[in-house]
Amino acid sequence: MRTINIHEAKTHLSRLVDEVTVGEEVIIAKAGKPMAKLIPFTPATGKRKLGLLAGKLTVPEDFDVPLPVDVLASFEGK
């Protein structure tokens, strides 16, 4: 893993991306202080599991009942 300054990273971004795609990691520094890490992109491979919370949550019967006038007024800044 090597560290380069931000100016060099801007100048040679295309080359850095090519290096990262073959496995190298690059630290980008500003005034010698590490600010960002350039690493290869790895897409998510896991599938999402639907229904993970099925049966664990309940929605109250009055969920969609309109709010009282005074509460609505406070949202509208009145």
C-alpha positions as CSV (number, residue, x, y, z in Angstrom):
1,M,0.0,0.0,0.0
2,R,1.5,3.3,-1.0
3,T,0.6,6.9,-0.1
4,I,0.5,9.7,-2.6
5,N,-0.5,13.3,-2.3
6,I,-3.9,14.6,-3.6
7,H,-2.3,16.6,-6.4
8,E,-0.6,13.5,-7.8
9,A,-3.8,11.5,-7.4
10,K,-5.7,14.1,-9.5
11,T,-3.0,14.1,-12.1
12,H,-2.7,10.3,-12.4
13,L,-6.2,9.1,-11.5
14,S,-6.6,6.9,-14.5
15,R,-3.3,5.1,-13.8
16,L,-4.1,4.7,-10.1
17,V,-7.5,3.1,-11.0
18,D,-5.7,0.7,-13.3
19,E,-3.3,-0.2,-10.4
20,V,-6.1,-0.7,-8.0
21,T,-8.0,-3.0,-10.3
22,V,-5.1,-5.5,-10.1
23,G,-5.2,-5.5,-6.3
24,E,-3.0,-2.6,-5.1
25,E,-4.4,-0.2,-2.5
26,V,-3.5,3.5,-2.5
27,I,-3.8,6.0,0.3
28,I,-4.5,9.6,-0.8
29,A,-3.0,12.2,1.6
30,K,-3.5,16.0,1.9
31,A,-0.5,17.8,3.5
32,G,0.9,14.4,4.5
33,K,-2.3,13.4,6.4
34,P,-4.2,10.4,5.1
35,M,-7.6,11.4,3.8
36,A,-8.9,8.6,1.5
37,K,-8.2,5.0,0.5
38,L,-8.6,3.9,-3.1
39,I,-9.4,0.2,-3.2
40,P,-10.9,-2.2,-5.8
41,F,-14.7,-2.2,-6.1
42,T,-16.3,-5.5,-5.1
43,P,-20.0,-5.8,-5.8
44,A,-22.3,-7.2,-3.1
45,T,-22.8,-10.9,-3.8
46,G,-25.2,-11.9,-1.1
47,K,-28.9,-12.1,-1.7
48,R,-31.3,-10.1,0.5
49,K,-33.6,-12.3,2.6
50,L,-37.1,-11.0,2.4
51,G,-39.4,-11.4,5.3
52,L,-36.7,-11.2,7.9
53,L,-38.9,-9.5,10.4
54,A,-42.2,-11.2,9.5
55,G,-44.4,-11.6,12.5
56,K,-42.1,-9.5,14.8
57,L,-43.8,-6.1,14.2
58,T,-47.3,-5.0,14.5
59,V,-49.0,-2.0,13.0
60,P,-51.7,-0.4,15.2
61,E,-55.3,-0.3,13.8
62,D,-55.3,3.5,14.0
63,F,-52.0,3.9,12.1
64,D,-53.5,6.0,9.2
65,V,-56.0,8.0,11.3
66,P,-55.6,11.8,10.6
67,L,-53.6,13.7,13.2
68,P,-55.4,16.1,15.5
69,V,-55.7,19.7,14.3
70,D,-53.3,21.1,16.9
71,V,-50.5,18.6,15.9
72,L,-51.0,19.4,12.2
73,A,-50.8,23.1,13.1
74,S,-47.5,22.6,14.9
75,F,-46.1,20.8,11.8
76,E,-47.2,23.8,9.6
77,G,-45.6,26.4,12.0
78,K,-48.9,27.8,13.2
